Amino acid sequence: MKDVKALKRKALVGDINAILDLAHMYNVGDCVEQNYLEAAKWYLCAGLHEPKFIDAWLITLKDADCTASKLFDYRQAIYQDLMKELAEILIDMNNEIKSEKS
């Protein structure tokens, strides 16, 4: 079983393989509940690294039945969600460092 939290940690610091793993996992429901919008979020992140992955993002949004009118709101939500996840990872890392010093 894949460690989703560890993958997210790697993905949020730019590991393209972790990003693609998360996108695929959410797209097909591998080790996580299938969620096309979550998959689309990670495909978008991959597309920021390598433009060829933008097509996967658009296909996943189509699978999620995301209309053009919802796209702007969804893009805003992606950025907020990524910032929240990054903050949670940083808090976890800080707590791990504190516990190692104890």
VMD Tcl script that builds the backbone (N, CA, C; Angstrom):
set m [mol new atoms 306]
animate dup $m
set s [atomselect $m all]
$s set {name element resname resid chain x y z} {
  {N N MET 1 A 0.843 -1.196 0.000}
  {CA C MET 1 A 0.000 0.000 0.000}
  {C C MET 1 A 0.879 1.246 0.000}
  {N N LYS 2 A 0.508 2.218 -0.789}
  {CA C LYS 2 A 1.287 3.438 -0.918}
  {C C LYS 2 A 1.000 4.379 0.249}
  {N N ASP 3 A 2.029 5.092 0.689}
  {CA C ASP 3 A 1.912 6.070 1.758}
  {C C ASP 3 A 1.513 7.410 1.125}
  {N N VAL 4 A 0.227 7.713 1.169}
  {CA C VAL 4 A -0.306 8.898 0.504}
  {C C VAL 4 A 0.289 10.164 1.117}
  {N N LYS 5 A 0.427 10.181 2.431}
  {CA C LYS 5 A 0.975 11.362 3.098}
  {C C LYS 5 A 2.414 11.625 2.646}
  {N N ALA 6 A 3.215 10.571 2.543}
  {CA C ALA 6 A 4.605 10.722 2.088}
  {C C ALA 6 A 4.645 11.175 0.630}
  {N N LEU 7 A 3.749 10.643 -0.188}
  {CA C LEU 7 A 3.692 11.069 -1.590}
  {C C LEU 7 A 3.329 12.546 -1.694}
  {N N LYS 8 A 2.362 12.985 -0.885}
  {CA C LYS 8 A 1.970 14.396 -0.912}
  {C C LYS 8 A 3.132 15.283 -0.482}
  {N N ARG 9 A 3.868 14.833 0.506}
  {CA C ARG 9 A 5.024 15.598 0.980}
  {C C ARG 9 A 6.019 15.778 -0.174}
  {N N LYS 10 A 6.308 14.691 -0.878}
  {CA C LYS 10 A 7.238 14.766 -2.014}
  {C C LYS 10 A 6.655 15.619 -3.141}
  {N N ALA 11 A 5.372 15.444 -3.404}
  {CA C ALA 11 A 4.727 16.178 -4.495}
  {C C ALA 11 A 4.761 17.684 -4.244}
  {N N LEU 12 A 4.539 18.069 -3.010}
  {CA C LEU 12 A 4.474 19.492 -2.697}
  {C C LEU 12 A 5.823 20.191 -2.773}
  {N N VAL 13 A 6.898 19.424 -2.836}
  {CA C VAL 13 A 8.215 20.038 -3.045}
  {C C VAL 13 A 8.689 19.825 -4.483}
  {N N GLY 14 A 7.786 19.354 -5.352}
  {CA C GLY 14 A 8.062 19.318 -6.773}
  {C C GLY 14 A 8.499 17.996 -7.367}
  {N N ASP 15 A 8.378 16.900 -6.629}
  {CA C ASP 15 A 8.761 15.589 -7.163}
  {C C ASP 15 A 7.724 15.157 -8.201}
  {N N ILE 16 A 8.096 15.220 -9.470}
  {CA C ILE 16 A 7.150 14.951 -10.559}
  {C C ILE 16 A 6.613 13.525 -10.498}
  {N N ASN 17 A 7.423 12.575 -10.082}
  {CA C ASN 17 A 6.946 11.187 -9.983}
  {C C ASN 17 A 5.882 11.045 -8.904}
  {N N ALA 18 A 6.070 11.717 -7.784}
  {CA C ALA 18 A 5.064 11.680 -6.716}
  {C C ALA 18 A 3.772 12.362 -7.175}
  {N N ILE 19 A 3.924 13.464 -7.892}
  {CA C ILE 19 A 2.750 14.175 -8.409}
  {C C ILE 19 A 1.945 13.272 -9.342}
  {N N LEU 20 A 2.638 12.617 -10.251}
  {CA C LEU 20 A 1.956 11.731 -11.196}
  {C C LEU 20 A 1.357 10.511 -10.500}
  {N N ASP 21 A 2.052 9.983 -9.484}
  {CA C ASP 21 A 1.490 8.867 -8.712}
  {C C ASP 21 A 0.178 9.269 -8.066}
  {N N LEU 22 A 0.159 10.442 -7.439}
  {CA C LEU 22 A -1.071 10.911 -6.791}
  {C C LEU 22 A -2.188 11.125 -7.810}
  {N N ALA 23 A -1.847 11.728 -8.928}
  {CA C ALA 23 A -2.857 11.963 -9.964}
  {C C ALA 23 A -3.480 10.641 -10.411}
  {N N HIS 24 A -2.627 9.671 -10.684}
  {CA C HIS 24 A -3.121 8.368 -11.131}
  {C C HIS 24 A -3.942 7.673 -10.032}
  {N N MET 25 A -3.443 7.726 -8.803}
  {CA C MET 25 A -4.148 7.065 -7.703}
  {C C MET 25 A -5.568 7.607 -7.555}
  {N N TYR 26 A -5.707 8.936 -7.589}
  {CA C TYR 26 A -7.043 9.521 -7.442}
  {C C TYR 26 A -7.895 9.299 -8.691}
  {N N ASN 27 A -7.269 9.245 -9.837}
  {CA C ASN 27 A -8.018 9.044 -11.074}
  {C C ASN 27 A -8.663 7.663 -11.133}
  {N N VAL 28 A -7.953 6.641 -10.665}
  {CA C VAL 28 A -8.481 5.274 -10.757}
  {C C VAL 28 A -8.937 4.708 -9.416}
  {N N GLY 29 A -8.692 5.419 -8.315}
  {CA C GLY 29 A -9.096 4.919 -7.009}
  {C C GLY 29 A -8.144 3.876 -6.451}
  {N N ASP 30 A -6.852 4.032 -6.701}
  {CA C ASP 30 A -5.825 3.101 -6.220}
  {C C ASP 30 A -5.327 3.558 -4.852}
  {N N CYS 31 A -5.680 2.831 -3.798}
  {CA C CYS 31 A -5.279 3.123 -2.406}
  {C C CYS 31 A -5.969 4.354 -1.823}
  {N N VAL 32 A -6.803 5.020 -2.591}
  {CA C VAL 32 A -7.575 6.176 -2.133}
  {C C VAL 32 A -8.955 6.087 -2.778}
  {N N GLU 33 A -9.889 6.846 -2.248}
  {CA C GLU 33 A -11.200 6.907 -2.883}
  {C C GLU 33 A -11.068 7.644 -4.212}
  {N N GLN 34 A -11.681 7.095 -5.262}
  {CA C GLN 34 A -11.597 7.732 -6.573}
  {C C GLN 34 A -12.192 9.127 -6.492}
  {N N ASN 35 A -11.431 10.098 -7.022}
  {CA C ASN 35 A -11.861 11.489 -6.957}
  {C C ASN 35 A -11.251 12.216 -8.165}
  {N N TYR 36 A -12.075 12.451 -9.185}
  {CA C TYR 36 A -11.573 13.053 -10.409}
  {C C TYR 36 A -11.058 14.479 -10.193}
  {N N LEU 37 A -11.702 15.226 -9.306}
  {CA C LEU 37 A -11.238 16.596 -9.073}
  {C C LEU 37 A -9.889 16.606 -8.366}
  {N N GLU 38 A -9.680 15.690 -7.439}
  {CA C GLU 38 A -8.375 15.580 -6.774}
  {C C GLU 38 A -7.317 15.131 -7.789}
  {N N ALA 39 A -7.688 14.206 -8.657}
  {CA C ALA 39 A -6.763 13.774 -9.714}
  {C C ALA 39 A -6.418 14.949 -10.620}
  {N N ALA 40 A -7.415 15.729 -10.975}
  {CA C ALA 40 A -7.183 16.883 -11.845}
  {C C ALA 40 A -6.234 17.878 -11.194}
  {N N LYS 41 A -6.356 18.045 -9.883}
  {CA C LYS 41 A -5.458 18.949 -9.161}
  {C C LYS 41 A -4.007 18.511 -9.346}
  {N N TRP 42 A -3.758 17.230 -9.189}
  {CA C TRP 42 A -2.387 16.742 -9.293}
  {C C TRP 42 A -1.903 16.724 -10.741}
  {N N TYR 43 A -2.802 16.461 -11.707}
  {CA C TYR 43 A -2.405 16.556 -13.111}
  {C C TYR 43 A -2.061 18.005 -13.477}
  {N N LEU 44 A -2.787 18.958 -12.909}
  {CA C LEU 44 A -2.465 20.364 -13.147}
  {C C LEU 44 A -1.071 20.678 -12.603}
  {N N CYS 45 A -0.777 20.191 -11.415}
  {CA C CYS 45 A 0.571 20.400 -10.846}
  {C C CYS 45 A 1.630 19.794 -11.761}
  {N N ALA 46 A 1.360 18.611 -12.290}
  {CA C ALA 46 A 2.302 17.977 -13.217}
  {C C ALA 46 A 2.448 18.831 -14.471}
  {N N GLY 47 A 1.354 19.418 -14.924}
  {CA C GLY 47 A 1.384 20.266 -16.106}
  {C C GLY 47 A 2.206 21.527 -15.912}
  {N N LEU 48 A 2.310 21.981 -14.669}
  {CA C LEU 48 A 3.156 23.137 -14.396}
  {C C LEU 48 A 4.631 22.779 -14.558}
  {N N HIS 49 A 4.961 21.520 -14.348}
  {CA C HIS 49 A 6.341 21.042 -14.531}
  {C C HIS 49 A 6.617 20.675 -15.981}
  {N N GLU 50 A 5.660 19.983 -16.582}
  {CA C GLU 50 A 5.826 19.510 -17.955}
  {C C GLU 50 A 4.494 19.702 -18.686}
  {N N PRO 51 A 4.446 20.622 -19.626}
  {CA C PRO 51 A 3.186 20.956 -20.304}
  {C C PRO 51 A 2.449 19.773 -20.926}
  {N N LYS 52 A 3.152 18.692 -21.242}
  {CA C LYS 52 A 2.468 17.551 -21.862}
  {C C LYS 52 A 1.392 16.954 -20.945}
  {N N PHE 53 A 1.467 17.230 -19.648}
  {CA C PHE 53 A 0.482 16.680 -18.719}
  {C C PHE 53 A -0.789 17.517 -18.630}
  {N N ILE 54 A -0.814 18.671 -19.282}
  {CA C ILE 54 A -2.032 19.492 -19.291}
  {C C ILE 54 A -3.185 18.733 -19.946}
  {N N ASP 55 A -2.904 17.943 -20.982}
  {CA C ASP 55 A -3.959 17.147 -21.623}
  {C C ASP 55 A -4.617 16.204 -20.619}
  {N N ALA 56 A -3.822 15.568 -19.763}
  {CA C ALA 56 A -4.383 14.669 -18.748}
  {C C ALA 56 A -5.279 15.448 -17.798}
  {N N TRP 57 A -4.878 16.675 -17.469}
  {CA C TRP 57 A -5.687 17.525 -16.599}
  {C C TRP 57 A -7.040 17.808 -17.229}
  {N N LEU 58 A -7.025 18.176 -18.507}
  {CA C LEU 58 A -8.276 18.500 -19.195}
  {C C LEU 58 A -9.183 17.278 -19.338}
  {N N ILE 59 A -8.600 16.125 -19.633}
  {CA C ILE 59 A -9.386 14.892 -19.756}
  {C C ILE 59 A -10.021 14.530 -18.421}
  {N N THR 60 A -9.250 14.682 -17.342}
  {CA C THR 60 A -9.764 14.353 -16.014}
  {C C THR 60 A -10.894 15.295 -15.620}
  {N N LEU 61 A -10.756 16.575 -15.952}
  {CA C LEU 61 A -11.849 17.508 -15.671}
  {C C LEU 61 A -13.098 17.123 -16.442}
  {N N LYS 62 A -12.920 16.658 -17.675}
  {CA C LYS 62 A -14.073 16.200 -18.457}
  {C C LYS 62 A -14.727 15.011 -17.765}
  {N N ASP 63 A -13.907 14.074 -17.271}
  {CA C ASP 63 A -14.441 12.916 -16.542}
  {C C ASP 63 A -15.189 13.359 -15.285}
  {N N ALA 64 A -14.726 14.443 -14.691}
  {CA C ALA 64 A -15.364 14.961 -13.481}
  {C C ALA 64 A -16.587 15.812 -13.800}
  {N N ASP 65 A -16.890 15.944 -15.087}
  {CA C ASP 65 A -18.028 16.747 -15.545}
  {C C ASP 65 A -17.894 18.197 -15.087}
  {N N CYS 66 A -16.691 18.713 -15.200}
  {CA C CYS 66 A -16.406 20.087 -14.811}
  {C C CYS 66 A -16.622 20.997 -16.009}
  {N N THR 67 A -17.644 21.812 -15.968}
  {CA C THR 67 A -17.951 22.707 -17.083}
  {C C THR 67 A -17.027 23.914 -17.054}
  {N N ALA 68 A -16.968 24.613 -18.159}
  {CA C ALA 68 A -16.114 25.797 -18.269}
  {C C ALA 68 A -16.476 26.835 -17.209}
  {N N SER 69 A -17.758 26.954 -16.893}
  {CA C SER 69 A -18.170 27.947 -15.900}
  {C C SER 69 A -17.655 27.607 -14.499}
  {N N LYS 70 A -17.417 26.332 -14.237}
  {CA C LYS 70 A -16.897 25.918 -12.936}
  {C C LYS 70 A -15.372 25.980 -12.877}
  {N N LEU 71 A -14.738 26.089 -14.043}
  {CA C LEU 71 A -13.293 25.966 -14.117}
  {C C LEU 71 A -12.561 27.041 -13.320}
  {N N PHE 72 A -12.987 28.292 -13.413}
  {CA C PHE 72 A -12.318 29.361 -12.691}
  {C C PHE 72 A -12.403 29.137 -11.186}
  {N N ASP 73 A -13.600 28.818 -10.701}
  {CA C ASP 73 A -13.765 28.558 -9.273}
  {C C ASP 73 A -12.918 27.374 -8.839}
  {N N TYR 74 A -12.863 26.366 -9.683}
  {CA C TYR 74 A -12.096 25.184 -9.350}
  {C C TYR 74 A -10.604 25.502 -9.281}
  {N N ARG 75 A -10.122 26.319 -10.218}
  {CA C ARG 75 A -8.706 26.690 -10.208}
  {C C ARG 75 A -8.344 27.421 -8.916}
  {N N GLN 76 A -9.213 28.312 -8.471}
  {CA C GLN 76 A -8.984 29.026 -7.217}
  {C C GLN 76 A -8.934 28.039 -6.047}
  {N N ALA 77 A -9.838 27.071 -6.049}
  {CA C ALA 77 A -9.889 26.073 -4.982}
  {C C ALA 77 A -8.627 25.217 -4.974}
  {N N ILE 78 A -8.083 24.914 -6.161}
  {CA C ILE 78 A -6.852 24.131 -6.239}
  {C C ILE 78 A -5.732 24.834 -5.495}
  {N N TYR 79 A -5.545 26.116 -5.772}
  {CA C TYR 79 A -4.462 26.850 -5.140}
  {C C TYR 79 A -4.643 26.909 -3.626}
  {N N GLN 80 A -5.864 27.149 -3.176}
  {CA C GLN 80 A -6.129 27.189 -1.738}
  {C C GLN 80 A -5.862 25.825 -1.104}
  {N N ASP 81 A -6.295 24.766 -1.779}
  {CA C ASP 81 A -6.109 23.412 -1.269}
  {C C ASP 81 A -4.625 23.053 -1.185}
  {N N LEU 82 A -3.869 23.406 -2.208}
  {CA C LEU 82 A -2.431 23.118 -2.195}
  {C C LEU 82 A -1.721 23.883 -1.083}
  {N N MET 83 A -2.097 25.123 -0.851}
  {CA C MET 83 A -1.490 25.904 0.228}
  {C C MET 83 A -1.813 25.293 1.587}
  {N N LYS 84 A -3.046 24.823 1.745}
  {CA C LYS 84 A -3.443 24.182 3.005}
  {C C LYS 84 A -2.634 22.907 3.214}
  {N N GLU 85 A -2.506 22.083 2.175}
  {CA C GLU 85 A -1.741 20.846 2.302}
  {C C GLU 85 A -0.280 21.119 2.597}
  {N N LEU 86 A 0.285 22.132 1.957}
  {CA C LEU 86 A 1.676 22.486 2.203}
  {C C LEU 86 A 1.860 22.936 3.645}
  {N N ALA 87 A 0.944 23.722 4.159}
  {CA C ALA 87 A 1.026 24.162 5.551}
  {C C ALA 87 A 0.956 22.973 6.501}
  {N N GLU 88 A 0.074 22.015 6.225}
  {CA C GLU 88 A -0.041 20.829 7.079}
  {C C GLU 88 A 1.249 20.010 7.065}
  {N N ILE 89 A 1.857 19.867 5.895}
  {CA C ILE 89 A 3.115 19.130 5.780}
  {C C ILE 89 A 4.208 19.834 6.572}
  {N N LEU 90 A 4.287 21.153 6.456}
  {CA C LEU 90 A 5.306 21.906 7.189}
  {C C LEU 90 A 5.113 21.794 8.698}
  {N N ILE 91 A 3.885 21.807 9.154}
  {CA C ILE 91 A 3.601 21.630 10.585}
  {C C ILE 91 A 4.033 20.238 11.037}
  {N N ASP 92 A 3.706 19.218 10.242}
  {CA C ASP 92 A 4.121 17.847 10.563}
  {C C ASP 92 A 5.641 17.731 10.638}
  {N N MET 93 A 6.317 18.332 9.674}
  {CA C MET 93 A 7.782 18.265 9.659}
  {C C MET 93 A 8.364 18.971 10.871}
  {N N ASN 94 A 7.794 20.107 11.229}
  {CA C ASN 94 A 8.249 20.847 12.397}
  {C C ASN 94 A 8.053 20.017 13.664}
  {N N ASN 95 A 6.903 19.347 13.764}
  {CA C ASN 95 A 6.641 18.498 14.931}
  {C C ASN 95 A 7.603 17.320 14.983}
  {N N GLU 96 A 7.937 16.753 13.833}
  {CA C GLU 96 A 8.893 15.646 13.787}
  {C C GLU 96 A 10.273 16.101 14.255}
  {N N ILE 97 A 10.692 17.279 13.839}
  {CA C ILE 97 A 11.977 17.821 14.254}
  {C C ILE 97 A 12.008 18.052 15.755}
  {N N LYS 98 A 10.913 18.602 16.280}
  {CA C LYS 98 A 10.833 18.841 17.729}
  {C C LYS 98 A 10.907 17.535 18.515}
  {N N SER 99 A 10.212 16.489 18.017}
  {CA C SER 99 A 10.199 15.228 18.745}
  {C C SER 99 A 11.573 14.538 18.663}
  {N N GLU 100 A 12.308 14.739 17.567}
  {CA C GLU 100 A 13.649 14.158 17.452}
  {C C GLU 100 A 14.617 14.827 18.418}
  {N N LYS 101 A 14.417 16.106 18.697}
  {CA C LYS 101 A 15.295 16.830 19.611}
  {C C LYS 101 A 15.001 16.472 21.077}
  {N N SER 102 A 13.807 15.957 21.326}
  {CA C SER 102 A 13.421 15.625 22.715}
  {C C SER 102 A 14.071 14.358 23.204}
}
mol reanalyze $m
mol bondsrecalc $m
mol representation Tube
mol addrep $m
